[in-house]
Each structure stands twice: as structure tokens, then as C-alpha cells.
Amino acid sequence: MPRLVETRAMLLSHGSQVRGDLEDGHYVVWEDDLAAAVGHPDPGLLRAVLEEAGGVRELLVMRDAFAAVAAGLPGWTHEEAVIHALPEPVPEWPLPGAGVGFLDPQTPLGHLPRELAEEIAAARAAGPVAAAWCDECAVSFCYAGAVTETLWDVAIDTLPAYRRRGFAQTAVHLMAAFHRENARLPVWGAVIGNLASLQLASRMGFVAVDTLYVFSRPPDR
């Protein structure tokens, strides 16, 4: 299910932790700074996990559990996210041409803002990162934020000066071609406040199929 791509990826990871009732499907899974509430885990258990896993900054919550989680996490903010998938039949995107390729370990990232450079470096260490080039620099990037047996989560970043020029789209096309060889389809998630991402998903042929909520830990905690 597209809305569970990040949750499933955590369950497949050796670095994740799970607490709750897996038999009944009510539990919390987390890894690094992300957690997900599956089913309707006990509110006390959820709070205990989030206190224990102090590095968790975001919690994914499905629609039917939203009210209970919101009541049990005072101070946490939340935003609705729209989950997109490709329609059937899956559109055939053109193969990327010149000006797009995969980053190699020697590709310089010094022209990027520090946080973006760190994000791309971490993604490159975990798997392939597609990039579109302009002015002899990589300006747009696409990688899989999560990978399951049949799906991958689209993560994209483009330098502000190069947005709305088609670079992100070509980078997504290349990454999609890579995952298509392994029979994985893309999932595109974006919070409703990210209008640019929602519009790009629509232009590329994605359709909204579901929603979930992203809870964020209060900054002072």
C-alpha cells in the first residue's frame, strides 16, 4: 500500500525497532529520526516510545488513528500529507538523455548548501542518487527515501535557481528507470503545504490515492 512505503521500509531494516502488539497489528516502529504508528497502538506505549527514542523528530500516523494520537501528544504539531501513485497502465516515461546521470563518490557537492550537501552525501552512501546537471554542476537530485519489495519513495531536491526548469523531472525519470528494472513503482508523498511538490507530482502523471498525517516533535523538546 503506497501510504505504508516508509513504514514497510523500516520493518525491513535491521536498524529499526518495534514496540507493541505485532500479532494484532497495533505497534510503533522507528529508526533514526522517523517513527510510524501502525494500527492503534496504546497511547501510553506511544508516548513512552517517543520519550525513549528522543531522536525521533517525525511520526507517521494513518487517518483512522489521527484523533487518538493527536489527543495523546499535546504540543506535537501535525500536517496532512497526500500520497500519490502512478495510474494503471503505468505511463512510459522517456529515457533520460544528456545532462542527467548517477552521482559517483567523487562528484563534488561543495556548491550545495551545507544541509543539502549532507543529505545528498548520506543518500549517496545508502544507494544511487540521480542528478541533473546545468552549468557543469549537479543542480537537481532524486533518490529513494524508502524502498520495499515493490515500491520506492520519491525524494527530490533542486537548487532554488534551477526550479521549474524540468531538471527534477529528468532526475526522477532516471531513478524510476533504475527501480523499474527491479519491478518497483514510485510513490510520491507531499504535505499539503508543499504546493510545488504537489504540482510537480500532478504534471508527471501521479494521482492522489491516500493521505496520512505527519506529526512533528516540538522544537524545544
TORGURO-325072 format. One record per residue: x, y, z of N, C-alpha, C, CB in turn; residue in one letter; residue number from 1; chain. Coordinates in steps of 0.001 Angstrom, whole numbers, plus 500000, padded with zeros to 6 digits. Glycine has a CB too. Example, Ala and Ser with C-alpha at 12.3 -4.5 7.8 and 13.67 -1.06 7.14 Angstrom:
[lotor [513190 494310 507800] [512300 495500 507800] [513200 496700 507800] [511308 495527 509046] A 1 A]
[lotor [512850 497750 507080] [513670 498940 507140] [512900 500030 507870] [514084 499402 505725] S 2 A]
//
This chain:
[lotor [500854 498814 500000] [500000 500000 500000] [500892 501238 500000] [499033 500004 501232] M 1 A]
[lotor [500666 502165 499073] [501563 503328 498963] [501767 504095 500261] [501034 504266 497936] P 2 A]
[lotor [500717 504243 501079] [500891 505046 502287] [501805 504376 503309] [499545 505325 502916] R 3 A]
[lotor [502072 503091 503132] [502900 502357 504084] [504327 502138 503598] [502269 501033 504382] L 4 A]
[lotor [504736 502812 502535] [506052 502540 501960] [507160 502821 502976] [506267 503384 500693] V 5 A]
[lotor [507091 503931 503699] [508138 504243 504668] [508068 503300 505875] [508019 505705 505127] E 6 A]
[lotor [506847 502967 506293] [506678 502048 507413] [507234 500670 507072] [505200 501941 507801] T 7 A]
[lotor [506893 500165 505889] [507379 498849 505466] [508898 498854 505337] [506734 498436 504130] R 8 A]
[lotor [509457 499935 504821] [510909 500010 504672] [511595 499928 506033] [511311 501310 503951] A 9 A]
[lotor [511009 500572 507045] [511585 500473 508382] [511498 499039 508905] [510871 501435 509346] M 10 A]
[lotor [510376 498378 508665] [510226 497000 509139] [511236 496056 508471] [508798 496506 508875] L 11 A]
[lotor [511643 496386 507262] [512617 495568 506548] [514053 495867 506967] [512469 495778 505062] L 12 A]
[lotor [514253 496963 507689] [515601 497393 508042] [516080 496711 509316] [515648 498910 508209] S 13 A]
[lotor [517355 496350 509332] [517936 495750 510533] [518143 496790 511629] [519266 495073 510198] H 14 A]
[lotor [518083 498074 511278] [518338 499111 512269] [517098 499632 512960] [519037 500237 511631] G 15 A]
[lotor [515928 499097 512634] [514685 499616 513211] [514343 498890 514509] [513527 499476 512208] S 16 A]
[lotor [513449 499508 515271] [512946 498904 516496] [511420 498920 516466] [513487 499651 517750] Q 17 A]
[lotor [510825 497923 517099] [509365 497790 517102] [508907 497556 518532] [508894 496626 516167] V 18 A]
[lotor [507824 498201 518904] [507241 498010 520223] [505726 497944 520096] [507665 499145 521189] R 19 A]
[lotor [505114 496968 520719] [503662 496857 520675] [503224 495445 520336] [503089 497833 519666] G 20 A]
[lotor [501987 495336 519870] [501378 494040 519591] [501410 493747 518094] [499933 493999 520114] D 21 A]
[lotor [502453 493059 517644] [502574 492753 516219] [501521 491750 515772] [503965 492216 515911] L 22 A]
[lotor [501095 490867 516666] [500091 489861 516296] [498789 490536 515872] [499831 488893 517474] E 23 A]
[lotor [498366 491548 516618] [497120 492255 516311] [497327 493435 515368] [496477 492740 517588] D 24 A]
[lotor [498574 493756 515054] [498837 494842 514119] [498762 496224 514724] [497891 494763 513001] G 25 A]
[lotor [498992 496345 516041] [498978 497652 516703] [500341 497855 517364] [497808 497754 517761] H 26 A]
[lotor [501195 498650 516735] [502547 498798 517245] [503167 500093 516721] [503409 497585 516851] Y 27 A]
[lotor [504356 500372 517225] [505147 501532 516788] [506474 501007 516266] [505367 502573 517961] V 28 A]
[lotor [506889 501501 515110] [508191 501152 514563] [508968 502439 514345] [508057 500341 513236] V 29 A]
[lotor [510264 502426 514630] [511043 503644 514446] [512483 503310 514073] [511009 504502 515718] W 30 A]
[lotor [513104 504269 513418] [514507 504168 513026] [515039 505576 512821] [514684 503304 511732] E 31 A]
[lotor [516149 505878 513459] [516762 507207 513368] [515763 508280 513807] [517252 507485 511923] D 32 A]
[lotor [515414 509201 512906] [514551 510320 513308] [513098 510152 512869] [515094 511607 512742] D 33 A]
[lotor [512723 508961 512390] [511363 508724 511894] [510711 507562 512624] [511379 508450 510388] L 34 A]
[lotor [509418 507721 512926] [508626 506646 513537] [507292 506568 512822] [508421 506882 515071] A 35 A]
[lotor [506605 505446 512986] [505280 505266 512406] [504408 504502 513392] [505360 504520 511046] A 36 A]
[lotor [503177 504988 513562] [502196 504299 514390] [501344 503431 513478] [501315 505310 515199] A 37 A]
[lotor [501357 502131 513708] [500618 501188 512883] [499397 500715 513665] [501517 499983 512459] V 38 A]
[lotor [498245 500756 513019] [497020 500390 513709] [496673 501418 514762] [497150 499014 514338] G 39 A]
[lotor [496349 500949 515973] [496006 501834 517087] [496816 501430 518319] [494476 501783 517392] H 40 A]
[lotor [498104 501768 518323] [498919 501403 519485] [498435 502136 520736] [500406 501722 519223] P 41 A]
[lotor [498652 501522 521879] [498254 502122 523148] [498891 503501 523290] [498654 501213 524336] D 42 A]
[lotor [498098 504538 523630] [498648 505897 523747] [499802 506002 524733] [497563 506850 524161] P 43 A]
[lotor [499708 505275 525849] [500795 505288 526817] [502062 504689 526253] [500393 504546 528062] G 44 A]
[lotor [501916 503602 525500] [503074 502984 524854] [503690 503947 523847] [502673 501665 524158] L 45 A]
[lotor [502855 504617 523058] [503357 505539 522058] [504152 506665 522710] [502205 506108 521236] L 46 A]
[lotor [503633 507247 523774] [504349 508322 524466] [505663 507819 525039] [503482 508913 525582] R 47 A]
[lotor [505649 506604 525609] [506874 506042 526184] [507938 505825 525112] [506571 504719 526897] A 48 A]
[lotor [507514 505326 523966] [508465 505100 522875] [509080 506414 522422] [507778 504400 521690] V 49 A]
[lotor [508257 507440 522262] [508764 508716 521770] [509662 509403 522797] [507605 509630 521402] L 50 A]
[lotor [509416 509150 524072] [510324 509672 525095] [511644 508915 525056] [509687 509569 526498] E 51 A]
[lotor [511556 507603 524889] [512767 506780 524833] [513576 507090 523587] [512409 505293 524869] E 52 A]
[lotor [512887 507184 522452] [513557 507457 521170] [513590 508965 520960] [512826 506741 519971] A 53 A]
[lotor [514379 509643 521768] [514400 511106 521726] [514849 511688 520403] [515281 511617 522792] G 54 A]
[lotor [515526 510880 519584] [515970 511384 518286] [514885 511405 517235] [517101 510568 517793] G 55 A]
[lotor [513734 510786 517527] [512635 510790 516558] [512060 512189 516454] [511532 509777 516958] V 56 A]
[lotor [512054 512714 515251] [511535 514064 515026] [510159 514050 514375] [512497 514855 514164] R 57 A]
[lotor [509843 512976 513627] [508567 512909 512927] [507907 511554 513150] [508761 513167 511427] E 58 A]
[lotor [506592 511584 513230] [505789 510375 513435] [504720 510307 512365] [505149 510354 514850] L 59 A]
[lotor [504658 509199 511634] [503643 508995 510608] [502430 508325 511242] [504198 508142 509429] L 60 A]
[lotor [501250 508875 510972] [500019 508378 511571] [498960 508238 510482] [499527 509323 512707] V 61 A]
[lotor [498288 507087 510436] [497236 506882 509457] [495964 507627 509865] [496951 505387 509290] M 62 A]
[lotor [495092 507838 508917] [493913 508683 509147] [493049 508196 510291] [493083 508757 507898] R 63 A]
[lotor [492810 506881 510382] [491866 506388 511381] [492406 506476 512806] [491500 504963 511071] D 64 A]
[lotor [493715 506704 512956] [494296 506823 514293] [494624 508273 514642] [495553 505970 514395] A 65 A]
[lotor [494305 509188 513749] [494721 510577 513939] [494193 511176 515237] [494258 511415 512772] F 66 A]
[lotor [492900 511056 515503] [492294 511712 516667] [492922 511221 517966] [490781 511466 516692] A 67 A]
[lotor [493114 509919 518091] [493680 509363 519312] [495122 509806 519512] [493602 507846 519285] A 68 A]
[lotor [495900 509818 518433] [497302 510220 518549] [497405 511710 518870] [498068 509897 517248] V 69 A]
[lotor [496601 512524 518208] [496638 513970 518453] [496304 514284 519909] [495658 514701 517515] A 70 A]
[lotor [495333 513558 520475] [494957 513789 521865] [496052 513337 522824] [493657 513069 522185] A 71 A]
[lotor [496815 512342 522427] [497834 511794 523307] [499192 512446 523196] [497978 510368 523048] G 72 A]
[lotor [499367 513346 522206] [500660 514007 522016] [500484 515523 522026] [501317 513551 520694] L 73 A]
[lotor [500090 516103 523157] [499942 517556 523209] [501276 518245 522944] [499381 517992 524572] P 74 A]
[lotor [501228 519301 522167] [502445 520019 521831] [503043 519621 520496] [503448 519811 522894] G 75 A]
[lotor [502753 518403 520062] [503232 517990 518745] [502359 518651 517674] [503212 516429 518601] W 76 A]
[lotor [502983 519149 516631] [502234 519704 515504] [502009 518609 514475] [502982 520913 514870] T 77 A]
[lotor [501092 518850 513566] [500830 517840 512545] [500388 518508 511250] [499762 516841 513027] H 78 A]
[lotor [500630 517815 510164] [500239 518297 508842] [499820 517104 507999] [501400 519085 508157] E 79 A]
[lotor [498775 517294 507224] [498305 516217 506360] [499219 516090 505147] [496847 516466 505917] E 80 A]
[lotor [499474 514870 504748] [500282 514590 503561] [499440 513812 502558] [501570 513798 503934] A 81 A]
[lotor [499625 514135 501294] [498910 513450 500219] [499858 512430 499583] [498377 514471 499150] V 82 A]
[lotor [499394 511210 499453] [500195 510128 498882] [499755 509907 497438] [500052 508813 499718] I 83 A]
[lotor [500716 509911 496532] [500443 509755 495100] [501072 508465 494575] [500977 510972 494309] H 84 A]
[lotor [500440 507913 493567] [500986 506761 492844] [500684 506952 491366] [500387 505406 493374] A 85 A]
[lotor [501300 506132 490541] [501049 506208 489113] [499791 505410 488766] [502267 505687 488316] L 86 A]
[lotor [499009 505889 487807] [497784 505170 487429] [498103 503940 486596] [496839 506092 486652] P 87 A]
[lotor [497112 503099 486451] [497222 501950 485547] [496549 502295 484217] [496575 500672 486181] E 88 A]
[lotor [497152 501986 483065] [498501 501426 482955] [499568 502464 483302] [498736 500888 481541] P 89 A]
[lotor [500677 501994 483826] [501754 502898 484240] [502305 503608 483010] [502887 502122 484985] V 90 A]
[lotor [502373 504943 483043] [502886 505673 481874] [504344 505336 481586] [502740 507176 482087] P 91 A]
[lotor [504697 505357 480328] [506081 505100 479932] [506805 506430 479790] [506148 504287 478603] E 92 A]
[lotor [507669 506721 480731] [508437 507954 480683] [509596 507798 479709] [508950 508334 482085] W 93 A]
[lotor [509993 508884 479062] [511144 508797 478157] [512427 508541 478927] [511278 510080 477334] P 94 A]
[lotor [513331 507813 478305] [514632 507595 478927] [515394 508913 478963] [515440 506509 478164] L 95 A]
[lotor [516022 509236 480075] [516759 510499 480174] [517891 510557 479173] [517306 510689 481580] P 96 A]
[lotor [518150 511749 478664] [519231 511942 477717] [520450 512548 478386] [518777 512818 476572] G 97 A]
[lotor [521130 513426 477661] [522332 514062 478195] [521965 515004 479340] [523082 514829 477083] A 98 A]
[lotor [522937 515219 480213] [522724 516155 481306] [522120 515542 482548] [521862 517248 480850] G 99 A]
[lotor [521984 514218 482581] [521459 513553 483768] [522195 512230 483947] [519918 513326 483655] V 100 A]
[lotor [522484 511882 485184] [523193 510635 485457] [523256 510393 486955] [524611 510667 484856] G 101 A]
[lotor [523892 509304 487336] [524013 508973 488755] [525287 509587 489325] [524010 507440 488965] F 102 A]
[lotor [525174 510074 490544] [526351 510626 491214] [527348 509508 491493] [525954 511344 492531] L 103 A]
[lotor [528620 509816 491390] [529639 508876 491826] [530303 509445 493080] [530688 508610 490695] D 104 A]
[lotor [531097 508638 493774] [531673 509109 495045] [532538 510354 494911] [532492 508017 495658] P 105 A]
[lotor [533033 510634 493714] [533906 511787 493535] [533163 513043 493083] [534975 511456 492540] Q 106 A]
[lotor [531857 512942 492827] [531109 514120 492384] [531141 515189 493468] [529648 513747 492033] T 107 A]
[lotor [531658 516386 493168] [531742 517424 494206] [530366 517952 494583] [532626 518579 493732] P 108 A]
[lotor [530192 518210 495874] [528932 518753 496389] [529160 520076 497115] [528260 517745 497332] L 109 A]
[lotor [530346 520649 496950] [530685 521862 497672] [529849 523069 497293] [532103 522176 497458] G 110 A]
[lotor [529171 523024 496137] [528354 524165 495722] [526969 524150 496364] [528216 524180 494211] H 111 A]
[lotor [526671 523092 497107] [525347 522967 497718] [525345 523575 499118] [524913 521488 497777] L 112 A]
[lotor [524185 524069 499575] [524075 524467 500984] [524449 523298 501884] [522643 524961 501310] P 113 A]
[lotor [524955 523590 503072] [525507 522551 503938] [524512 521436 504220] [525967 523156 505239] R 114 A]
[lotor [523285 521787 504607] [522316 520748 504961] [521974 519878 503765] [521048 521374 505525] E 115 A]
[lotor [521827 520494 502582] [521523 519714 501387] [522703 518826 501016] [521163 520639 500215] L 116 A]
[lotor [523919 519350 501130] [525101 518545 500821] [525188 517328 501740] [526376 519394 500947] A 117 A]
[lotor [524870 517518 503020] [524893 516398 503959] [523806 515383 503620] [524716 516901 505398] E 118 A]
[lotor [522622 515881 503240] [521520 514983 502874] [521885 514142 501653] [520237 515791 502596] E 119 A]
[lotor [522428 514788 500624] [522769 514071 499395] [523925 513104 499640] [523133 515064 498273] I 120 A]
[lotor [524887 513517 500455] [526005 512624 500759] [525515 511376 501479] [527058 513346 501611] A 121 A]
[lotor [524580 511544 502434] [524036 510393 503146] [523241 509499 502202] [523153 510852 504311] A 122 A]
[lotor [522453 510106 501311] [521672 509319 500352] [522594 508563 499402] [520717 510229 499554] A 123 A]
[lotor [523671 509215 498971] [524616 508573 498055] [525311 507392 498721] [525657 509585 497565] R 124 A]
[lotor [525549 507485 500024] [526170 506374 500741] [525218 505195 500884] [526640 506829 502114] A 125 A]
[lotor [523900 505478 500880] [522905 504425 501072] [522466 503774 499774] [521709 504980 501774] A 126 A]
[lotor [522594 504469 498644] [522115 503929 497375] [522332 504928 496258] [520636 503553 497469] G 127 A]
[lotor [521851 504624 495057] [522064 505519 493921] [521306 506836 494067] [521647 504832 492638] P 128 A]
[lotor [521909 507898 493573] [521288 509219 493540] [521367 509726 492108] [521986 510215 494539] V 129 A]
[lotor [520211 509986 491509] [520168 510548 490159] [520302 512063 490254] [518848 510151 489423] A 130 A]
[lotor [521006 512651 489312] [521216 514097 489336] [521132 514662 487932] [522573 514443 489969] A 131 A]
[lotor [520593 515874 487839] [520573 516620 486585] [521605 517736 486686] [519146 517192 486280] A 132 A]
[lotor [522338 517935 485607] [523422 518912 485599] [523051 520148 484770] [524706 518273 485049] W 133 A]
[lotor [523580 521284 485214] [523487 522527 484459] [524667 523389 484891] [522104 523263 484697] C 134 A]
[lotor [525243 524086 483951] [526409 524930 484247] [527523 524125 484911] [526003 526103 485150] D 135 A]
[lotor [527676 522871 484461] [528713 521962 484929] [528588 521611 486414] [530061 522568 484671] E 136 A]
[lotor [527392 521797 486985] [527150 521445 488383] [525879 520616 488494] [527047 522713 489261] C 137 A]
[lotor [525844 519705 489459] [524620 518970 489749] [523656 519917 490460] [524911 517696 490617] A 138 A]
[lotor [522458 520094 489894] [521534 521095 490429] [520217 520498 490927] [521245 522128 489376] V 139 A]
[lotor [519922 519271 490551] [518680 518621 490992] [518975 517158 491271] [517545 518765 489922] S 140 A]
[lotor [518355 516626 492332] [518700 515295 492797] [517433 514493 493077] [519581 515371 494053] F 141 A]
[lotor [517492 513205 492826] [516394 512297 493147] [516985 511004 493688] [515494 512024 491897] C 142 A]
[lotor [516414 510549 494798] [516837 509275 495361] [515646 508627 496055] [518024 509464 496349] Y 143 A]
[lotor [515805 507404 496474] [514726 506682 497151] [514810 506942 498647] [514799 505158 496856] A 144 A]
[lotor [513791 507640 499179] [513757 507858 500612] [513414 506603 501377] [512778 508930 500944] G 145 A]
[lotor [512762 505659 500720] [512413 504365 501319] [512239 503361 500184] [511102 504465 502200] A 146 A]
[lotor [512587 502117 500448] [512497 501063 499430] [511876 499823 500058] [513903 500735 498829] V 147 A]
[lotor [510874 499255 499384] [510281 497994 499809] [510422 496983 498671] [508780 498182 500213] T 148 A]
[lotor [509715 495874 498794] [509790 494862 497744] [509223 495361 496427] [509056 493613 498172] E 149 A]
[lotor [508214 496234 496457] [507526 496623 495216] [507421 498127 495009] [506152 496039 495203] T 150 A]
[lotor [507844 498933 495994] [507674 500381 495905] [508949 501102 496312] [506506 500841 496781] L 151 A]
[lotor [509065 502348 495849] [510128 503227 496346] [509551 504629 496498] [511373 503230 495381] W 152 A]
[lotor [510009 505329 497529] [509507 506655 497869] [510375 507724 497214] [509470 506849 499400] D 153 A]
[lotor [509754 508604 496429] [510479 509626 495680] [510921 510746 496621] [509602 510190 494537] V 154 A]
[lotor [512224 510985 496660] [512779 512132 497384] [513516 513000 496372] [513738 511675 498554] A 155 A]
[lotor [513169 514275 496308] [513804 515169 495329] [514229 516464 495999] [512846 515467 494155] I 156 A]
[lotor [515297 517037 495491] [515784 518349 495918] [516356 519056 494700] [516858 518224 497056] D 157 A]
[lotor [516002 520325 494544] [516527 521127 493440] [516967 522477 493977] [515468 521299 492316] T 158 A]
[lotor [518121 522933 493558] [518575 524257 493979] [517570 525307 493526] [519983 524569 493410] L 159 A]
[lotor [517257 526296 494367] [516195 527265 494055] [516318 527920 492683] [516180 528332 495094] P 160 A]
[lotor [517527 528275 492268] [517704 528977 490994] [517389 528107 489787] [519115 529486 490885] A 161 A]
[lotor [517247 526803 489980] [517052 525894 488853] [515685 525194 488890] [518159 524853 488837] Y 162 A]
[lotor [514809 525675 489744] [513490 525059 489838] [512594 525500 488677] [512832 525412 491180] R 163 A]
[lotor [511576 524662 488414] [510608 524907 487341] [511278 524972 485962] [509852 526209 487608] R 164 A]
[lotor [512345 524218 485798] [513039 524177 484511] [513187 522745 483997] [514415 524831 484633] R 165 A]
[lotor [512497 521808 484637] [512490 520433 484162] [513598 519551 484686] [512551 520434 482717] G 166 A]
[lotor [514496 520095 485511] [515618 519287 485988] [515148 518179 486933] [516647 520175 486694] F 167 A]
[lotor [514236 518500 487841] [513754 517484 488783] [513071 516345 488045] [512789 518106 489802] A 168 A]
[lotor [512317 516667 487027] [511588 515648 486289] [512536 514654 485626] [510694 516294 485243] Q 169 A]
[lotor [513619 515155 485025] [514560 514245 484370] [515281 513373 485395] [515581 515038 483540] T 170 A]
[lotor [515571 513924 486568] [516221 513130 487604] [515290 512021 488094] [516651 514026 488779] A 171 A]
[lotor [513995 512339 488247] [513022 511324 488657] [512914 510240 487590] [511637 511966 488915] V 172 A]
[lotor [512904 510629 486321] [512822 509652 485238] [513972 508644 485316] [512834 510364 483880] H 173 A]
[lotor [515189 509142 485581] [516334 508243 485646] [516220 507301 486833] [517632 509039 485729] L 174 A]
[lotor [515829 507829 487994] [515699 506967 489162] [514573 505946 488970] [515444 507811 490418] M 175 A]
[lotor [513492 506368 488320] [512383 505446 488066] [512820 504316 487140] [511185 506197 487458] A 176 A]
[lotor [513637 504636 486142] [514130 503602 485236] [514986 502586 485988] [514937 504231 484091] A 177 A]
[lotor [515781 503063 486934] [516612 502164 487743] [515741 501202 488537] [517518 502969 488695] F 178 A]
[lotor [514721 501738 489217] [513886 500883 490065] [512927 500017 489240] [513091 501741 491050] H 179 A]
[lotor [512575 500456 488045] [511704 499651 487204] [512375 498326 486854] [511332 500416 485927] R 180 A]
[lotor [513698 498319 486766] [514419 497080 486482] [514257 496071 487605] [515894 497367 486256] E 181 A]
[lotor [513914 496574 488812] [513684 495695 489953] [512201 495599 490303] [514470 496187 491159] N 182 A]
[lotor [511338 495940 489332] [509880 495813 489469] [509336 496638 490631] [509498 494350 489659] A 183 A]
[lotor [509927 497811 490854] [509420 498719 491887] [508821 499958 491242] [510544 499116 492873] R 184 A]
[lotor [507674 500383 491770] [506992 501570 491276] [507167 502722 492263] [505496 501280 491041] L 185 A]
[lotor [507149 503970 491776] [507360 505108 492663] [506108 505512 493429] [507858 506278 491872] P 186 A]
[lotor [506330 506002 494644] [505295 506623 495473] [505750 508041 495774] [505038 505807 496800] V 187 A]
[lotor [504831 508981 495638] [505180 510393 495840] [504331 510934 496986] [504958 511236 494526] W 188 A]
[lotor [504980 511305 498081] [504272 511881 499211] [504673 513330 499418] [504537 511076 500473] G 189 A]
[lotor [503698 514190 499706] [503987 515608 499945] [502952 516177 500900] [504000 516412 498613] A 190 A]
[lotor [503424 516945 501879] [502478 517600 502783] [501723 518661 501995] [503208 518231 504020] V 191 A]
[lotor [500512 518974 502438] [499662 519872 501663] [500232 521285 501582] [498275 519916 502266] I 192 A]
[lotor [501151 521615 502475] [501767 522930 502401] [502851 523035 501344] [502336 523287 503723] G 193 A]
[lotor [503268 521918 500788] [504314 521917 499758] [503658 521920 498384] [505260 520684 499914] N 194 A]
[lotor [503139 523067 498005] [502383 523182 496755] [503234 522842 495544] [501823 524584 496607] L 195 A]
[lotor [504506 523241 495546] [505367 522973 494396] [505514 521473 494157] [506743 523611 494601] A 196 A]
[lotor [505675 520698 495230] [505816 519249 495083] [504520 518624 494592] [506236 518613 496411] S 197 A]
[lotor [503389 519093 495121] [502096 518567 494681] [501866 518847 493200] [500961 519175 495512] L 198 A]
[lotor [502233 520037 492756] [502044 520400 491353] [502952 519580 490444] [502309 521891 491149] Q 199 A]
[lotor [504197 519361 490875] [505119 518573 490062] [504636 517135 489947] [506534 518613 490658] L 200 A]
[lotor [504139 516580 491051] [503604 515212 491001] [502478 515120 489987] [503103 514769 492391] A 201 A]
[lotor [501592 516114 489977] [500481 516112 489025] [500978 516213 487590] [499524 517261 489326] S 202 A]
[lotor [501953 517092 487351] [502479 517255 485983] [503124 515974 485473] [503498 518398 485936] R 203 A]
[lotor [503681 515184 486373] [504355 513963 485962] [503410 512781 485837] [505444 513633 486932] M 204 A]
[lotor [502123 512996 486104] [501146 511933 485901] [500757 511168 487144] [501662 510989 484918] G 205 A]
[lotor [501276 511560 488301] [500874 510903 489545] [499454 511318 489919] [501858 511247 490690] F 206 A]
[lotor [498757 510426 490600] [497406 510725 491077] [497347 510480 492581] [496340 509861 490332] V 207 A]
[lotor [496566 511300 493275] [496412 511145 494721] [495625 509880 495023] [495712 512377 495336] A 208 A]
[lotor [496159 509045 495908] [495495 507779 496231] [495203 507629 497714] [496342 506620 495769] V 209 A]
[lotor [495795 508475 498564] [495607 508295 500001] [496144 509528 500719] [496319 506999 500507] D 210 A]
[lotor [495931 509557 502029] [496509 510599 502877] [496959 509978 504188] [495491 511744 503132] T 211 A]
[lotor [497855 510664 504854] [498233 510327 506220] [498635 511623 506906] [499396 509267 506259] L 212 A]
[lotor [499018 511527 508169] [499416 512721 508914] [500862 512582 509375] [498480 512953 510126] Y 213 A]
[lotor [501585 513696 509293] [502974 513762 509756] [502998 514619 511017] [503932 514350 508645] V 214 A]
[lotor [503289 513991 512152] [503417 514703 513417] [504870 515085 513627] [502898 513844 514595] F 215 A]
[lotor [505105 516291 514129] [506469 516780 514354] [506667 517102 515831] [506758 518032 513484] S 216 A]
[lotor [507788 516678 516364] [508113 516911 517771] [508291 518405 518017] [509393 516136 518178] R 217 A]
[lotor [507836 518921 519147] [508045 520352 519454] [509534 520671 519453] [507417 520726 520831] P 218 A]
[lotor [509943 521808 518881] [511379 522138 518791] [512072 522176 520136] [511559 523467 518116] P 219 A]
[lotor [511387 522642 521177] [512041 522761 522468] [512219 521435 523172] [511270 523679 523339] D 220 A]
[lotor [511769 520331 522543] [511927 519009 523148] [512831 518135 522309] [510573 518336 523330] R 221 A]
//
